[in-house]
C-alpha cells in the first residue's frame, strides 16, 4: 500500500530544527567541523507542508546526502579541505553517541546518531541514516524545538561559540539565561581539559561571547559570574532580546511567531567603508542607507553651491 506523504515546502535558507534538550546534550569528542556537518544534515530534515504545518516524525525521511560542495558553500570552507572534513565527520557520526540527561526520569541516556554512514570518494559526499532514537529530537515539535538559519553560525571559528549561540536561541525572547559552571562543562564537552575555572572561562564562554559580539554587534552579549562565598558556581548571560511579531497563516488561520534577528556583520575584506556618522543608522533599510550615504557625501558640495548662488545674487543686487 502506497501512502501519499504531505507536500514538503523547503525554505531557500537552510534552517536547523532540533529539540531543546540537544542544546544541553554532551556531544563527546565532536570538534567544530563534526558538529557543523551534523547541523548541516539536520537542515535537510526540516520543512512544512503546504498548509504551514510542521512535518510529523512518521513522515520524515531518515536518509540524507551531504556533498563537499554544499558544505563549502555554507561554511565558506575550501572545497578540497571539505572532502577531508566530511570523511572524518562520517566516522565521528557513527562512533559518537550523544549523552542526554533525562531530568524528569533521573536517567542519563546514550543515543547513537547514525545507524549507517558511508563516504563516496567519487563525489566527496557522505550518506547517513539517522537512528530511530535520535529522530524524535530532530522532529519539529512546536514549543519544544530550537529554530535558526545555519548561516547564522557559519562564521564561528569555535565549537563553544556555536553551542552557546544555540543556548541563546532557546531564551531569545527573555534576554538572559543562567547555567551552572558544571552544566557548561558538560555542554561544551571539555572533559578533563581546562581544569582551572579561569582557564575554562577564557577558552570557552568568554571567547564565545566575544566571537558572537563580533558577528552580531547589536546582541550586546555579556556574562556575570554568580558566586557562593568565593567560588563561581553559575554564569548569567544577558543579551538583547529578539524582536517577536505575530503573523496569521491565511490558509489555516493559525497564529505563529516571527523572530527578527540582527544580521551577521560582513567580513573585513568585504565590508564597505561608511561615511562618518552612519554607524548609528545601521538598522535602517539598505536602500535608505545608500541614499543617506550619497546625501552626506555630497552635502558639502551642495552647501558650497548654495553659498555661491547667494554670493552672485548679492553682487547683482549691489550693481543694480
C-alpha positions as CSV (number, residue, x, y, z in Angstrom):
1,X,0.0,0.0,0.0
2,X,1.5,3.4,-1.1
3,X,0.9,6.3,1.3
4,X,1.0,9.8,-0.1
5,X,3.2,11.9,2.1
6,X,2.3,15.6,2.5
7,X,3.9,18.0,0.1
8,X,7.1,19.3,1.7
9,X,8.0,23.0,1.3
10,X,11.6,23.9,1.8
11,X,13.0,27.3,2.7
12,X,15.6,28.9,0.5
13,X,17.7,29.4,3.6
14,X,18.6,26.1,5.2
15,X,17.2,26.0,8.8
16,X,18.1,23.9,11.8
17,X,15.3,22.3,13.8
18,X,16.2,20.4,16.9
19,X,14.8,19.6,20.3
20,X,15.9,22.0,23.1
21,X,17.3,19.0,25.0
22,X,20.0,18.7,22.4
23,X,21.3,22.2,23.4
24,X,22.2,20.7,26.8
25,X,23.5,17.4,25.5
26,X,27.1,16.3,25.5
27,X,28.5,15.6,22.0
28,X,31.6,13.8,23.3
29,X,34.7,14.3,21.1
30,X,33.0,16.2,18.3
31,X,35.1,19.1,17.0
32,X,33.7,22.2,15.3
33,X,33.7,20.6,11.8
34,X,32.0,17.4,13.0
35,X,29.3,19.5,14.7
36,X,28.8,21.7,11.6
37,X,28.4,18.6,9.4
38,X,25.8,17.3,11.9
39,X,23.9,20.6,11.8
40,X,24.1,20.8,8.1
41,X,22.5,17.3,7.8
42,X,19.7,18.4,10.2
43,X,18.8,21.3,7.8
44,X,17.8,18.7,5.2
45,X,15.1,17.3,7.6
46,X,13.2,20.4,8.4
47,X,10.2,21.7,6.4
48,X,6.5,22.4,6.5
49,X,3.6,21.2,4.4
50,X,1.6,23.4,2.0
51,X,-0.7,24.4,4.9
52,X,2.2,25.6,7.1
53,X,2.1,22.6,9.4
54,X,5.4,21.1,10.6
55,X,6.1,17.7,9.2
56,X,5.3,14.9,11.7
57,X,8.0,12.4,12.8
58,X,6.5,9.5,10.9
59,X,6.6,11.5,7.7
60,X,10.2,12.5,8.0
61,X,12.9,10.8,6.0
62,X,15.9,9.3,7.8
63,X,18.4,9.1,5.0
64,X,20.3,12.1,3.7
65,X,23.3,13.0,1.5
66,X,25.6,15.9,2.1
67,X,28.2,16.9,-0.5
68,X,31.5,18.7,0.0
69,X,30.4,21.4,-2.3
70,X,27.3,22.1,-0.2
71,X,29.3,22.2,3.0
72,X,32.0,24.5,1.5
73,X,29.3,27.0,0.2
74,X,27.5,27.2,3.6
75,X,30.6,27.4,5.8
76,X,32.9,29.3,3.4
77,X,35.4,26.4,3.5
78,X,38.0,25.4,0.9
79,X,36.4,22.8,-1.3
80,X,39.4,20.4,-1.3
81,X,39.5,20.6,2.5
82,X,35.8,20.0,2.7
83,X,36.4,16.5,1.3
84,X,38.6,15.6,4.2
85,X,36.3,17.2,6.7
86,X,33.3,15.1,5.5
87,X,35.4,11.9,5.5
88,X,36.5,12.4,9.1
89,X,33.0,13.5,10.2
90,X,31.5,10.4,8.6
91,X,33.4,8.3,11.1
92,X,32.6,10.5,14.0
93,X,28.9,10.4,13.3
94,X,29.0,6.6,13.5
95,X,31.3,6.3,16.6
96,X,30.0,9.1,18.8
97,X,26.9,8.9,20.9
98,X,25.1,11.8,22.4
99,X,24.9,11.9,26.2
100,X,21.5,13.2,27.2
101,X,20.3,13.8,30.7
102,X,16.6,13.0,31.3
103,X,16.0,15.0,34.4
104,X,12.3,14.1,34.7
105,X,13.3,10.4,34.7
106,X,16.5,10.8,36.7
107,X,18.3,9.0,33.9
108,X,21.2,9.6,31.6
109,X,20.8,8.3,28.1
110,X,23.4,7.5,25.4
111,X,21.9,7.9,21.9
112,X,23.6,6.9,18.7
113,X,23.2,9.5,15.9
114,X,23.5,7.2,12.9
115,X,22.7,3.6,12.2
116,X,24.7,3.8,9.0
117,X,27.1,6.2,7.3
118,X,29.2,6.0,4.1
119,X,31.7,8.2,2.3
120,X,31.7,8.4,-1.5
121,X,35.2,9.0,-2.9
122,X,34.0,9.9,-6.4
123,X,32.0,13.0,-5.5
124,X,33.2,13.6,-1.9
125,X,29.8,13.2,-0.3
126,X,28.5,11.4,2.8
127,X,25.3,9.3,3.1
128,X,23.9,8.9,6.6
129,X,20.9,7.2,8.1
130,X,19.6,8.7,11.4
131,X,18.7,6.3,14.1
132,X,15.1,5.8,15.3
133,X,16.2,7.1,18.8
134,X,17.6,10.4,17.5
135,X,14.7,11.3,15.2
136,X,12.3,12.4,18.0
137,X,14.8,15.1,18.9
138,X,15.1,16.3,15.3
139,X,11.3,16.4,14.6
140,X,9.7,19.9,14.6
141,X,7.5,19.6,17.7
142,X,6.1,23.1,18.4
143,X,7.4,24.8,21.5
144,X,10.0,22.1,22.1
145,X,12.5,22.8,19.4
146,X,15.0,25.5,18.5
147,X,15.0,27.0,15.1
148,X,17.6,29.2,13.4
149,X,19.3,29.6,10.0
150,X,22.5,27.7,9.5
151,X,24.2,30.8,8.1
152,X,23.9,32.5,11.5
153,X,26.7,30.2,12.8
154,X,28.7,29.8,9.6
155,X,31.3,32.4,10.6
156,X,32.0,31.0,14.0
157,X,35.5,29.5,14.5
158,X,34.8,27.7,17.7
159,X,32.6,24.8,18.8
160,X,31.9,26.6,22.1
161,X,30.7,29.7,20.3
162,X,28.2,27.6,18.3
163,X,26.9,25.8,21.3
164,X,26.5,29.0,23.3
165,X,24.7,30.6,20.4
166,X,22.2,27.7,20.3
167,X,21.6,28.1,24.1
168,X,20.8,31.8,23.4
169,X,18.2,30.8,20.8
170,X,16.3,28.9,23.4
171,X,16.0,32.0,25.6
172,X,15.9,34.6,22.8
173,X,12.7,36.2,24.0
174,X,13.8,36.7,27.6
175,X,17.2,38.3,27.0
176,X,19.0,36.2,29.7
177,X,19.8,32.7,30.8
178,X,21.7,31.1,33.7
179,X,23.8,28.0,33.5
180,X,25.9,26.4,36.2
181,X,29.7,26.0,35.6
182,X,29.2,22.2,35.7
183,X,26.4,22.4,33.2
184,X,28.6,24.5,30.8
185,X,31.5,22.0,31.2
186,X,29.1,19.2,30.2
187,X,27.5,21.1,27.3
188,X,31.0,22.1,25.9
189,X,32.2,18.5,26.5
190,X,35.6,19.7,27.8
191,X,36.2,16.5,29.8
192,X,39.4,16.9,31.7
193,X,40.6,19.9,29.8
194,X,40.7,23.4,31.3
195,X,40.8,22.2,34.9
196,X,41.0,25.6,36.5
197,X,38.0,27.9,36.3
198,X,39.9,30.8,34.8
199,X,41.3,28.7,32.0
200,X,37.9,27.2,31.3
201,X,36.3,30.6,31.2
202,X,38.8,32.2,28.9
203,X,38.9,29.2,26.5
204,X,35.2,28.6,26.3
205,X,32.4,31.1,27.1
206,X,34.4,34.3,27.4
207,X,35.9,33.7,23.9
208,X,32.4,32.6,22.7
209,X,30.9,35.9,23.9
210,X,33.5,37.9,22.1
211,X,33.1,36.0,18.8
212,X,29.3,36.3,18.9
213,X,29.5,40.1,19.5
214,X,32.0,40.4,16.7
215,X,29.4,38.8,14.3
216,X,26.3,40.4,15.9
217,X,27.2,43.8,17.2
218,X,23.7,44.6,18.4
219,X,23.3,41.4,20.5
220,X,25.3,43.1,23.3
221,X,26.1,39.7,24.8
222,X,27.8,39.7,28.2
223,X,28.1,37.5,31.3
224,X,28.1,37.8,35.0
225,X,29.7,35.4,37.5
226,X,27.4,34.3,40.3
227,X,29.2,33.1,43.4
228,X,28.6,31.2,46.6
229,X,31.1,32.6,49.1
230,X,34.2,33.0,46.9
231,X,33.5,30.2,44.4
232,X,31.9,30.9,41.0
233,X,29.0,28.5,40.7
234,X,26.8,29.9,37.9
235,X,27.1,32.2,34.9
236,X,24.4,34.6,33.9
237,X,24.4,35.6,30.2
238,X,22.5,38.7,29.2
239,X,21.8,39.8,25.6
240,X,19.4,41.9,23.5
241,X,16.1,40.1,23.2
242,X,14.9,39.1,19.8
243,X,12.0,41.2,18.3
244,X,8.9,39.0,18.1
245,X,5.9,39.6,15.9
246,X,2.7,37.5,15.3
247,X,1.6,36.6,11.8
248,X,-1.5,34.7,10.7
249,X,-1.5,31.9,8.2
250,X,-4.2,32.8,5.6
251,X,-4.8,29.1,4.8
252,X,-5.2,27.8,8.3
253,X,-6.0,30.9,10.3
254,X,-3.3,29.9,12.8
255,X,-1.1,32.4,14.5
256,X,2.7,32.0,14.6
257,X,5.6,34.0,15.8
258,X,8.2,35.6,13.5
259,X,11.6,36.4,15.0
260,X,13.7,39.3,13.7
261,X,17.4,38.8,14.4
262,X,20.4,41.0,13.7
263,X,22.3,40.2,10.6
264,X,25.9,38.9,10.7
265,X,28.5,41.6,10.1
266,X,30.4,41.5,6.8
267,X,34.0,40.3,7.0
268,X,36.7,42.9,7.0
269,X,37.6,42.0,3.4
270,X,34.0,42.6,2.0
271,X,32.9,45.4,4.4
272,X,32.2,48.6,2.6
273,X,33.5,51.9,4.1
274,X,30.8,54.1,5.6
275,X,30.8,57.8,5.9
276,X,31.3,59.1,9.5
277,X,28.1,59.2,11.5
278,X,26.4,56.4,9.7
279,X,27.1,53.8,12.4
280,X,24.0,54.9,14.3
281,X,21.8,54.3,11.3
282,X,22.8,50.7,10.6
283,X,19.3,49.5,11.5
284,X,17.9,51.4,8.5
285,X,17.0,49.6,5.3
286,X,19.8,49.2,2.8
287,X,18.2,51.4,0.2
288,X,17.7,54.2,2.7
289,X,21.2,53.8,3.9
290,X,22.6,54.2,0.4
291,X,20.6,57.3,-0.1
292,X,21.8,58.8,3.2
293,X,25.3,57.9,2.2
294,X,25.0,59.8,-1.1
295,X,23.3,62.7,0.7
296,X,26.1,63.0,3.3
297,X,28.8,62.5,0.8
298,X,27.7,65.5,-1.4
299,X,26.3,67.7,1.4
300,X,29.4,69.9,1.4
301,X,29.3,70.3,-2.4
302,X,25.6,71.3,-2.2
303,X,26.3,73.8,0.6
304,X,29.1,75.4,-1.4
305,X,26.9,75.7,-4.4
306,X,24.1,77.4,-2.4
307,X,26.7,79.8,-0.9
308,X,27.9,80.6,-4.4
309,X,24.4,81.4,-5.6
310,X,23.8,83.7,-2.6
311,X,27.1,85.5,-3.3
312,X,26.2,86.1,-7.0
313,X,22.7,87.3,-6.1
314,X,24.2,89.7,-3.5
315,X,26.7,91.1,-6.1
316,X,23.9,91.6,-8.7
317,X,21.7,93.5,-6.2
318,X,24.6,95.8,-5.3
319,X,25.2,96.6,-9.0
320,X,21.6,97.4,-9.6
